[in-house]
Amino acid sequence: MKCIVEYAADHPFSLANLPYGSFCTDGDASTRRCGVAIGDWILDLQALALTKFFPVDVVAAEPTLNAFMALDRRTWLAFRQHIQRLLSVGSPLCVDTTITASNVLAGNAASVGRALFVPRLARSTAMCLPCTIGDYTDFYTSLEHATNCGTLIRGPTHALQPNWRHLPVAYHARASSVVVSGTPVRRPVGQILDKPGDAAPIVAPSRRLDFELEVGFFYGGKETQLGERLSPAQAAERVFGAVLLNDWSARDVQTWEYVPLGPFLSKNFATTISAWIVPIHALEPFTCTGYTHDPPLLPYLRDADTTNFDVPLTVAIRPAESTCEYEIISRSSLRHTYYTIRQMIAHHSTTGCPLRAGDLLGTGTLSAPGEQGYGSLLEKCEAGRRPFALAGEERTFLEDGDSVRMSGLVMGEEGHAVGFGECVGCVLPALPL
């Protein structure tokens, strides 16, 4: 299909993608509504819903995507196919289309003249979180990352904990501090050890601020009930889509606090996600063979579908006050999850924990084999022991003013790109104590 909107062949928001997001215009939060990204434009679903071009049985014209996400997979696909037809050559729409008297639904005459397309990159257009996130769980599913970190802490012989190859390890994270791409991130303050050998902590701004390259999956479909379990096959029906995710981490705070219950303040201060949710249907053409599980998983985690998604990912940093472009420091892929999102959901639900539309599940840091594939600075600088070069300087962890940009893009066989866009955050200095 040829699109009515012109864009470059490697544009992340192609007709093969059509990601969903929430935006507002003219600095007015009351204008918040949902849209579909196509090239450098947004198809305004709220405006579209005022016309005969919108399916009457689909709830997608709300300020957030939660109601739409709560529908079933078949409805998501049908709506996606409808939007693809509307955006294909031969459609009655074009980027200059406005609501007219001939296409407006009864009772909406006051909307005549309203544009159906909004310029995505205009200063007057601001992205919001795509949905209300009820709960956020962050997993630890990359074999390469777990091995790298375990080796730094416990040595290569005991890099993986005994449970790691048996279950997808996770912790309950903070939904309240999830922010949309472009939101500045304040350096956190917490308890840290001032110097090696200290037995008592001080409270101070983190000196080891890090990023973590992740992908976040959004749960969709009907809410599960307390006590209800999902198999991996059932979980596959509940995956709405995916975003890039940066799980900002204060490594010195984490080192002091994580025994015995794991991270808390070291990760609760900010998580950045990309603004546009790539539909699961857009990712399905880009699969690869998943990991072989050795030892075999317990029956509830076994999945007849052994595939994983293969989307190349990059991390780039632009130093504070730099006039240079972003410098890529890591290249990885979504394929580097030992457990699939289907298995993550199945494990999450095995106790009967309810899951709701809009819940966010992070993959954990996605590291690829080799030094160019580190998904965090903790790995890249070996916990501060091996500085690396960035813009002509030696660096270990993030400094105030640094900007981190994550991106992900895959090219289809027919020449259409599917991408996440960008997940960007700039580090602000800590607030005074």
DAUR-V648333 format. One record per residue. RES is the residue in one letter. PHI is phi in radians with two decimals (none if undefined). D_LAST is the distance of its C-alpha to the last C-alpha in Angstrom with 2 decimals. Layout:
# DAUR-V648333
res = <RES:RES>
phi = <PHI:PHI>
d_last = <D_LAST:D_LAST>
This chain:
# DAUR-V648333
res = <M:K:C:I:V:E:Y:A:A:D:H:P:F:S:L:A:N:L:P:Y:G:S:F:C:T:D:G:D:A:S:T:R:R:C:G:V:A:I:G:D:W:I:L:D:L:Q:A:L:A:L:T:K:F:F:P:V:D:V:V:A:A:E:P:T:L:N:A:F:M:A:L:D:R:R:T:W:L:A:F:R:Q:H:I:Q:R:L:L:S:V:G:S:P:L:C:V:D:T:T:I:T:A:S:N:V:L:A:G:N:A:A:S:V:G:R:A:L:F:V:P:R:L:A:R:S:T:A:M:C:L:P:C:T:I:G:D:Y:T:D:F:Y:T:S:L:E:H:A:T:N:C:G:T:L:I:R:G:P:T:H:A:L:Q:P:N:W:R:H:L:P:V:A:Y:H:A:R:A:S:S:V:V:V:S:G:T:P:V:R:R:P:V:G:Q:I:L:D:K:P:G:D:A:A:P:I:V:A:P:S:R:R:L:D:F:E:L:E:V:G:F:F:Y:G:G:K:E:T:Q:L:G:E:R:L:S:P:A:Q:A:A:E:R:V:F:G:A:V:L:L:N:D:W:S:A:R:D:V:Q:T:W:E:Y:V:P:L:G:P:F:L:S:K:N:F:A:T:T:I:S:A:W:I:V:P:I:H:A:L:E:P:F:T:C:T:G:Y:T:H:D:P:P:L:L:P:Y:L:R:D:A:D:T:T:N:F:D:V:P:L:T:V:A:I:R:P:A:E:S:T:C:E:Y:E:I:I:S:R:S:S:L:R:H:T:Y:Y:T:I:R:Q:M:I:A:H:H:S:T:T:G:C:P:L:R:A:G:D:L:L:G:T:G:T:L:S:A:P:G:E:Q:G:Y:G:S:L:L:E:K:C:E:A:G:R:R:P:F:A:L:A:G:E:E:R:T:F:L:E:D:G:D:S:V:R:M:S:G:L:V:M:G:E:E:G:H:A:V:G:F:G:E:C:V:G:C:V:L:P:A:L:P:L>
phi = <none:-1.76:-1.51:-1.32:-1.79:-1.50:-2.78:-1.19:-1.06:-1.75:-1.20:-1.16:-1.85:-1.61:-1.13:-1.41:-1.85:1.00:-1.29:-1.80:-2.68:-2.21:-2.54:-2.34:-2.29:1.02:1.18:-1.95:-1.09:-1.24:-1.56:-1.02:-2.74:-1.63:-2.68:-2.07:-1.42:-2.44:1.02:-1.66:-2.15:-2.10:-1.37:-1.34:-1.25:-1.15:-1.18:-1.06:-1.19:-1.48:-2.05:-1.32:-1.45:-1.84:-1.11:-1.23:-1.70:-1.99:-1.72:-2.46:-1.87:-1.50:-1.14:-2.18:-1.56:-0.98:-1.12:-1.18:-1.12:-1.35:-1.33:-1.66:-1.04:-1.12:-1.20:-0.99:-1.17:-1.09:-1.17:-1.03:-1.14:-1.12:-1.13:-1.05:-1.17:-1.12:-1.71:-1.73:-0.97:1.84:-1.29:-1.30:-1.67:-2.61:-1.14:-1.68:-1.12:-2.13:-1.23:-2.01:-1.09:-1.44:-1.99:-1.32:-1.31:-0.98:1.59:-2.00:-1.02:-1.15:-1.55:-1.00:1.75:-1.26:-1.31:-1.57:-2.06:-2.05:-1.14:-1.18:-1.66:-1.18:-1.05:-1.39:-1.85:-2.19:-1.48:-2.06:-1.03:-1.19:-2.68:-1.41:-1.61:-1.29:-2.44:-2.38:-2.04:-1.95:-1.66:-2.51:-1.84:-1.51:-1.06:-1.13:-1.16:-1.07:-1.19:-1.06:-1.20:-1.09:-1.14:-1.11:-1.60:-2.05:1.60:-1.14:-1.18:-2.08:-1.04:-1.68:-1.18:-0.98:-1.49:-1.10:-1.44:-1.91:-2.69:-1.35:-1.12:-2.73:-2.41:-1.48:-1.75:-1.73:-1.25:-1.18:-1.90:-1.36:-2.21:-1.43:-0.86:1.74:-1.34:-1.10:-2.07:-1.44:-1.02:-1.40:-1.98:-2.91:-1.40:-2.42:-1.52:-1.14:-2.63:-0.98:1.64:-1.14:-1.79:-2.11:-1.55:-2.06:-1.84:-2.84:-1.05:-1.03:-1.77:-2.29:-1.37:-2.35:-1.88:-2.39:-1.39:-2.42:-2.08:-1.87:-1.83:-1.73:-1.35:-2.45:1.57:-1.17:-1.09:-1.38:-1.62:-0.99:1.71:-1.46:-1.93:-2.14:-1.42:-0.98:-1.16:-1.20:-1.08:-1.04:-1.35:-1.90:-1.56:-1.40:3.12:-2.47:-2.36:-1.29:-2.48:-1.94:-1.57:-0.94:-2.43:-1.73:-1.17:-1.24:-1.11:-1.10:-1.04:-1.37:-1.66:-1.30:-1.55:-1.83:-1.83:1.64:-1.21:-2.41:-1.14:-1.20:-2.38:-1.59:-1.51:-3.00:-2.37:-1.78:-2.14:-1.18:-1.33:-1.94:-1.48:-1.34:-1.07:-1.04:-1.14:-1.29:-1.53:-1.07:-1.21:-1.95:-1.94:-2.56:-1.21:-1.41:-1.29:-1.48:-1.59:-2.35:-1.27:-1.03:-1.31:-1.12:-0.92:-1.20:-1.78:-1.28:-2.27:-1.11:-1.53:-1.75:-1.55:-2.26:-1.55:-2.14:-2.17:-1.07:-2.26:-2.35:-2.17:-2.30:-2.20:-2.02:-1.10:-0.98:1.02:-1.46:-1.67:-1.43:-1.30:-1.04:-1.91:-1.23:-2.07:-2.66:-2.33:-2.43:-2.79:-1.14:-1.17:-1.54:-2.03:-1.13:-1.95:-1.44:-1.07:-1.10:-1.27:-1.07:-1.16:-1.04:-1.15:-1.02:-1.62:-1.14:-1.49:1.59:-1.17:-1.15:-2.13:-2.21:-1.00:1.76:-1.16:-1.95:-2.18:-1.55:-1.28:1.50:-1.02:-1.77:-1.77:-1.77:-1.06:1.64:-1.19:-1.43:-1.88:-1.14:-1.62:-2.68:-1.30:-0.92:-1.30:-1.10:-1.77:0.90:1.03:1.65:-1.47:-2.35:-1.05:-2.17:-1.54:-2.49:0.90:1.43:-2.14:-1.52:-2.35:-2.17:-1.98:-1.29:-1.92:-0.99:1.61:-1.15:-1.97:-1.94:-2.20:-1.88:-2.57:-2.65:-2.66:-2.34:-1.74:-1.44:-1.11:-1.61:1.53:-1.69:-1.57:-2.25:-2.48:-1.58:1.41:-2.21:-2.16:-2.16:-2.63:-1.94:-1.44:-1.73:-1.09:-1.13:-1.25:-1.04:-1.26>
d_last = <57.39:56.64:53.79:54.19:50.91:51.05:48.42:48.42:49.72:46.35:44.39:42.15:43.07:46.81:49.43:49.11:45.45:44.78:41.20:39.80:36.71:35.30:34.75:34.65:36.09:35.60:31.99:33.31:31.86:35.04:37.07:35.50:38.28:39.31:41.13:42.69:41.87:44.99:44.68:42.63:43.46:42.41:45.20:43.99:44.91:44.51:47.02:49.23:49.40:51.14:54.00:56.79:55.11:52.63:53.68:53.83:52.90:49.55:46.26:44.20:43.69:40.62:37.12:36.06:38.17:37.91:41.38:42.98:41.28:42.70:46.22:48.19:48.57:52.02:50.79:47.96:50.62:53.10:50.59:49.51:53.18:53.77:50.98:52.39:55.78:54.40:52.72:55.81:58.62:61.17:58.60:58.94:55.35:54.02:50.73:52.24:53.35:52.67:53.62:57.23:59.65:61.46:58.54:56.45:56.69:58.35:56.11:53.75:55.80:52.95:51.18:54.00:52.71:49.30:48.48:48.28:46.29:42.91:41.85:39.02:37.55:37.79:34.80:35.75:35.36:31.99:31.64:30.08:29.63:33.28:33.18:31.27:30.06:30.69:29.77:28.61:29.81:29.11:31.89:32.39:35.88:36.28:38.46:37.57:33.79:34.11:36.45:34.30:31.15:33.26:34.96:31.74:30.69:34.10:36.64:39.33:41.51:39.00:36.98:37.63:37.08:40.40:39.56:38.53:42.06:42.88:40.21:37.54:34.31:31.49:28.39:27.39:24.64:22.71:24.81:22.19:20.17:23.37:23.50:26.46:27.01:25.57:22.30:19.34:16.98:13.22:12.16:10.78:8.22:10.27:12.31:14.33:16.92:16.15:19.86:23.16:24.66:21.57:22.17:18.80:15.47:12.05:8.83:7.97:8.85:12.47:15.04:17.91:17.64:21.16:23.53:26.35:29.59:30.99:33.35:32.73:35.79:36.11:38.24:40.93:44.04:44.74:42.11:43.08:43.69:42.27:44.38:45.59:45.52:45.97:47.88:46.90:49.77:48.56:44.98:46.36:47.39:43.86:42.00:41.41:39.82:37.07:34.09:32.08:28.81:25.78:23.91:20.68:19.67:16.96:19.54:17.61:15.87:19.40:21.15:19.40:19.49:22.76:25.24:27.05:26.21:24.97:21.92:19.42:15.76:16.96:19.08:18.12:15.71:18.62:22.35:24.34:28.06:30.79:32.07:35.70:37.09:40.02:42.73:43.89:47.39:46.34:45.13:48.24:50.38:47.94:48.36:49.02:50.01:47.22:46.57:49.18:47.73:48.72:49.12:50.23:47.85:48.65:50.90:48.29:46.43:49.58:50.03:53.33:51.43:50.24:48.85:45.39:44.09:44.14:41.88:40.65:36.89:34.96:31.43:30.77:27.86:27.58:25.35:22.99:25.13:28.22:31.48:32.93:33.61:31.81:32.92:34.03:32.78:34.02:37.08:37.59:39.27:39.03:41.98:39.81:39.20:41.17:41.09:41.90:40.20:43.28:42.65:38.94:39.93:42.80:40.63:37.96:40.76:42.74:41.30:42.04:38.50:38.97:38.05:37.78:38.23:34.95:33.55:31.97:32.82:31.31:33.53:30.91:30.61:34.00:34.97:38.47:40.55:40.12:37.41:37.41:36.60:33.20:31.09:27.75:26.35:26.16:29.94:30.46:28.69:29.66:26.17:25.41:28.73:30.63:29.10:30.84:31.85:30.28:31.55:32.83:29.69:28.78:25.97:24.65:21.73:20.27:18.55:16.65:19.48:21.78:23.84:25.45:28.76:30.82:34.39:37.47:41.08:44.48:47.92:50.68:54.29:55.38:52.96:50.37:46.70:44.27:40.59:37.12:36.08:32.60:29.22:26.71:22.96:20.91:17.55:14.83:11.82:8.54:6.42:3.79:0.00>
